[in-house]
Amino acid sequence: MHEHLAALPESLREKLKRKTQPDFISPMKATLVHEHFSDPGWIYERKLDGERSLLHKKGRKVTLYSRNEKKKNETYPEIAEAVGRLEGNFILDAEIVAFDRKRTSFKRLQRRMHVKHPDETLLKEVPVYVYAFDLLFYGGYDLTALPQEERKKLLRSLFDAEDPFRLLPHRREKGEAYLKEACEKGWEGLIAKDAGAAYVHKRSKKWLKFKCGNRQEMVIAGYTDPEGGRLGFGALLLGFYRDDKLIYAGRVGTGFDDDFLKSFHAELKKLERKTSPFADYDPEDSSIHWVRPEYVGEIGFTEWTRENRLRHPRFLGLREDKEASSVVKEGA
């Protein structure tokens, strides 16, 4: 047993589970809430605007997994190399990000998310970093039954930050003040975590999302023809699943650049179908092209209407790390 694990109090060592390191484990997910709070028993972290990643190292083998088990080594080779330099066998929970000045930017990360084997020019133009925030497995021991705060302490005692590998800082107790600061800085929000909670491989109320604005993953199920001098397509038709039925949630027509309009239009044309995939929306509109609902987009918006429509939506980017069939309306 590693000296840092051996140094834990006996009551905590009893929570350690000796086992073979798994290849992939499902990540813990946070629950959205609108009631924000401060509590000395909770810690608060910056909600990063990037791609969730589970960092696995066993011997010389390094694997970067997305939250839906896709391997990302070829997409982020500099992250894989940095993880390979770290000591020990482990699984870390982390987020890969790109920056637009001082803010993490999902939109900027789009230039890297969908590219395998990036060339030197792209590596320099869009550098990425990985922020580790949890330690799940180390040296042959499953640590998930340990309290959150103890996993944090081990993370910081076992690993040193060296770019592009970083450790995500956190604060105790003053959640509401930190959220106010986060929103003033233009961050997406905070993640609040019960300091005494174990790590579970599902969505939990022991991790909570405090958001500064509204965002939602949405299924892309159609598009409209462009108007005027616009390229590619006009708007994307969006939806979410409820009881295995795709529910219409409106259209988004902003947030695209010309390169995306052209390239994504070519991908959508490959998925065209004759009938509406929505259970509740099939207008007689010749400008609409229906597509198989395979792509997922990240959408920013101001609020939901009573009719389950997004108000003032804006497109932020495509997500490869979530299956379309798992997209539901996120509620507090």
C-alpha positions in Angstrom: 0.0 0.0 0.0 1.3 3.5 -0.9 2.5 5.5 2.1 -0.2 8.1 1.6 -2.9 5.5 1.8 -1.2 3.7 4.7 -1.2 7.0 6.6 -5.0 7.3 6.6 -6.8 6.8 9.9 -7.9 3.2 10.4 -11.6 4.2 10.0 -10.8 5.4 6.5 -8.4 2.6 5.5 -11.3 0.3 6.2 -13.1 1.9 3.3 -10.4 1.1 0.8 -11.1 -1.8 -1.5 -8.3 -3.8 -2.9 -9.2 -4.8 -6.5 -8.0 -5.0 -10.1 -8.0 -1.6 -11.8 -11.0 -1.5 -14.2 -10.8 -0.3 -17.8 -13.7 2.1 -17.5 -16.1 3.3 -14.8 -19.1 5.5 -15.3 -18.6 9.0 -13.9 -20.6 10.6 -11.1 -23.0 13.4 -12.4 -24.3 16.4 -10.7 -28.0 17.4 -10.3 -29.2 20.9 -11.3 -30.7 23.0 -8.5 -32.0 26.6 -8.5 -31.8 27.0 -4.7 -28.2 28.0 -3.9 -26.7 27.8 -0.4 -23.6 28.1 1.8 -22.6 25.2 4.0 -19.4 24.3 5.9 -20.0 20.7 5.1 -19.8 21.3 1.3 -17.0 22.3 -1.1 -17.5 24.5 -4.2 -15.6 24.2 -7.5 -15.6 26.2 -10.7 -17.9 24.5 -13.3 -15.5 24.2 -16.3 -16.8 24.6 -19.8 -15.1 21.7 -21.5 -15.2 17.9 -22.0 -15.4 15.5 -19.1 -12.6 13.0 -19.1 -11.6 10.0 -17.0 -7.8 9.7 -17.0 -6.6 6.1 -16.7 -3.0 5.0 -16.3 -1.9 1.4 -15.7 1.8 0.6 -16.2 2.7 2.4 -19.3 -0.8 2.3 -20.8 -2.7 5.6 -20.7 -6.3 6.0 -21.8 -8.4 9.1 -21.9 -12.1 8.2 -21.8 -15.0 10.5 -22.5 -18.1 10.2 -20.2 -19.6 7.8 -22.8 -16.5 5.6 -23.0 -15.0 6.9 -26.2 -11.2 6.9 -26.2 -9.7 10.4 -26.8 -6.0 9.9 -26.8 -5.7 10.7 -30.5 -7.7 13.9 -30.0 -5.7 15.2 -27.1 -2.2 13.7 -27.5 -0.6 16.3 -25.3 -2.9 15.4 -22.4 -2.2 11.7 -22.9 1.5 12.4 -22.8 1.2 14.5 -19.6 -0.9 11.8 -17.9 1.8 9.3 -18.8 4.4 11.3 -16.9 2.5 11.0 -13.7 3.6 8.4 -11.1 1.5 5.4 -10.2 -1.5 3.5 -11.5 -4.7 5.5 -11.2 -8.1 6.7 -12.4 -8.7 10.4 -12.2 -11.9 12.3 -12.9 -11.2 15.5 -14.8 -12.2 18.0 -17.4 -10.4 19.0 -20.6 -10.7 22.6 -21.5 -9.5 25.3 -24.0 -9.4 29.0 -22.9 -10.7 32.2 -24.5 -8.6 34.6 -22.5 -9.3 33.7 -18.8 -12.5 31.8 -19.4 -12.9 28.2 -20.4 -14.6 28.0 -23.8 -16.6 25.1 -25.1 -16.9 26.9 -28.4 -13.1 27.2 -28.7 -12.7 23.6 -27.7 -14.8 22.6 -30.7 -11.8 23.2 -32.9 -10.1 20.3 -31.0 -13.0 18.0 -30.0 -13.6 16.6 -33.5 -10.1 16.3 -34.8 -7.9 13.2 -34.4 -4.1 13.5 -34.8 -4.1 17.4 -34.7 -1.1 18.9 -36.5 1.5 21.2 -34.8 -0.3 24.3 -36.1 -3.6 23.3 -34.4 -1.8 22.2 -31.2 -0.3 25.7 -30.9 -3.4 27.6 -32.0 -5.8 25.8 -29.6 -3.8 24.5 -26.6 -5.8 22.4 -24.2 -5.4 21.7 -20.4 -6.8 19.1 -18.2 -8.1 19.8 -14.6 -8.2 16.8 -12.3 -10.8 17.2 -9.5 -11.2 13.6 -8.1 -9.2 10.5 -7.5 -11.1 7.2 -7.9 -8.5 4.5 -8.0 -4.8 4.4 -7.0 -2.2 1.7 -6.6 -4.5 -1.2 -6.6 -7.2 0.3 -4.4 -10.7 1.6 -5.1 -11.0 4.9 -3.3 -14.6 5.7 -4.2 -16.0 4.9 -0.7 -13.7 7.5 0.9 -15.3 10.9 1.7 -15.0 13.6 -1.0 -12.7 15.7 1.1 -10.3 12.8 1.7 -10.1 12.0 -2.0 -9.3 15.6 -2.6 -6.5 15.5 0.0 -5.0 12.4 -1.6 -5.2 13.9 -5.1 -3.2 16.9 -4.0 -0.6 14.9 -2.0 0.0 12.3 -4.8 0.1 14.6 -7.9 1.9 17.8 -8.8 0.4 20.2 -11.4 2.6 20.7 -14.5 0.9 22.1 -17.6 -1.1 20.9 -19.3 -2.0 18.8 -16.2 -3.6 21.0 -13.5 -5.5 20.4 -10.2 -8.9 22.2 -9.9 -9.0 24.4 -6.8 -12.0 24.5 -4.5 -13.5 26.5 -1.6 -15.3 25.6 1.5 -18.5 27.0 3.0 -19.2 30.3 1.2 -21.1 28.9 -1.9 -23.3 31.9 -2.5 -20.5 34.4 -2.4 -18.4 32.3 -4.7 -21.3 31.9 -7.2 -21.8 35.6 -7.3 -18.0 36.0 -8.1 -18.2 33.2 -10.7 -21.1 34.9 -12.5 -19.4 38.3 -12.5 -16.4 36.6 -14.2 -18.5 35.1 -16.9 -18.1 31.5 -15.7 -20.7 28.9 -16.4 -21.3 28.4 -12.7 -20.2 26.1 -9.8 -20.4 22.5 -8.7 -21.2 22.1 -5.1 -20.1 18.8 -3.5 -20.9 17.2 -0.1 -17.5 16.9 1.5 -18.4 13.7 3.3 -19.9 11.9 0.3 -18.6 8.8 -1.4 -18.3 8.7 -5.2 -21.2 7.0 -7.0 -21.4 6.1 -10.7 -24.6 7.8 -11.5 -26.3 11.2 -11.1 -26.5 12.2 -7.5 -27.7 15.0 -5.2 -24.4 14.9 -3.4 -23.0 16.9 -6.3 -25.1 19.9 -7.4 -24.9 22.3 -10.3 -25.2 26.0 -9.5 -25.5 27.7 -13.0 -25.1 31.4 -13.9 -27.1 30.9 -17.1 -29.2 28.2 -18.8 -27.7 25.5 -20.9 -29.0 22.2 -22.2 -27.9 19.4 -24.4 -30.4 18.9 -27.2 -31.0 16.4 -30.0 -30.7 17.7 -33.5 -33.5 16.2 -35.6 -33.8 18.5 -38.6 -32.7 21.7 -40.4 -34.2 24.4 -42.5 -33.0 25.9 -45.8 -30.8 29.0 -45.7 -32.2 32.3 -46.7 -30.5 35.3 -48.2 -26.8 34.9 -48.6 -26.5 32.3 -45.8 -24.6 29.1 -46.4 -25.5 25.6 -45.6 -28.6 25.7 -43.5 -30.9 28.2 -41.8 -31.7 26.7 -38.4 -31.5 23.4 -36.5 -34.6 21.8 -35.1 -34.1 20.6 -31.5 -35.6 18.1 -29.2 -35.2 16.0 -26.1 -36.5 12.5 -25.1 -39.4 11.9 -22.7 -40.7 8.4 -22.2 -38.7 7.3 -25.3 -40.4 9.9 -27.4 -38.6 12.8 -29.1 -40.3 16.1 -28.0 -39.9 19.2 -30.1 -38.1 22.1 -28.3 -37.8 24.8 -31.0 -35.2 26.0 -33.5 -31.8 27.6 -33.1 -30.4 29.8 -35.8 -27.5 31.7 -34.2 -24.1 30.7 -33.0 -22.7 29.2 -36.3 -19.8 30.4 -38.4 -19.6 29.9 -42.2 -17.2 26.9 -41.9 -19.6 25.1 -39.6 -22.6 25.9 -41.7 -21.0 24.3 -44.7 -19.3 21.3 -43.0 -22.3 20.3 -40.8 -24.8 20.7 -43.6 -22.8 18.1 -45.5 -23.1 15.7 -42.5 -26.8 16.4 -42.0 -27.5 15.6 -45.6 -26.2 12.1 -45.0 -28.8 11.6 -42.3 -31.9 12.9 -44.1 -35.2 11.0 -43.8 -38.7 11.6 -45.1 -40.7 11.8 -41.9 -40.5 13.8 -38.7 -38.7 12.1 -35.9 -40.7 14.1 -33.3 -43.7 12.6 -31.6 -45.4 16.0 -31.4 -44.2 18.1 -34.3 -44.8 17.6 -38.1 -45.6 20.8 -39.8 -46.2 21.1 -43.6 -43.1 23.1 -44.2 -41.2 22.5 -47.4 -38.1 24.3 -46.0 -37.6 21.6 -43.3 -35.3 18.6 -43.9 -35.8 15.9 -41.3 -32.7 13.9 -40.2 -32.1 10.9 -38.1 -31.6 12.1 -34.5 -28.0 11.2 -34.0 -26.2 14.5 -33.3 -26.3 16.3 -29.9 -25.7 20.1 -29.6 -25.0 22.2 -26.6 -27.5 25.1 -26.5 -27.5 28.2 -24.4 -30.9 29.9 -23.8 -32.7 32.3 -21.4 -35.6 30.1 -20.2 -38.1 27.3 -21.0 -41.6 28.3 -22.1 -44.8 26.6 -20.9 -44.9 24.8 -24.2 -41.4 23.2 -23.7 -39.7 25.6 -26.1 -36.3 27.2 -25.6 -36.5 31.0 -25.5 -33.6 32.9 -27.2 -31.5 29.7 -28.0 -28.0 30.0 -29.3 -25.8 27.2 -30.5 -22.6 26.6 -28.6 -21.2 23.5 -30.2 -21.6 19.8 -30.9 -21.1 17.1 -28.2 -19.6 13.8 -29.0 -19.6 12.6 -25.4 -23.3 12.0 -25.0 -25.6 9.7 -26.9 -28.7 11.3 -28.4 -31.0 8.7 -26.9 -29.9 9.8 -23.3 -30.8 13.5 -23.8 -33.7 14.6 -21.5 -35.0 17.9 -20.4 -32.9 18.9 -17.4 -34.9 20.1 -14.5 -34.0 21.2 -11.0 
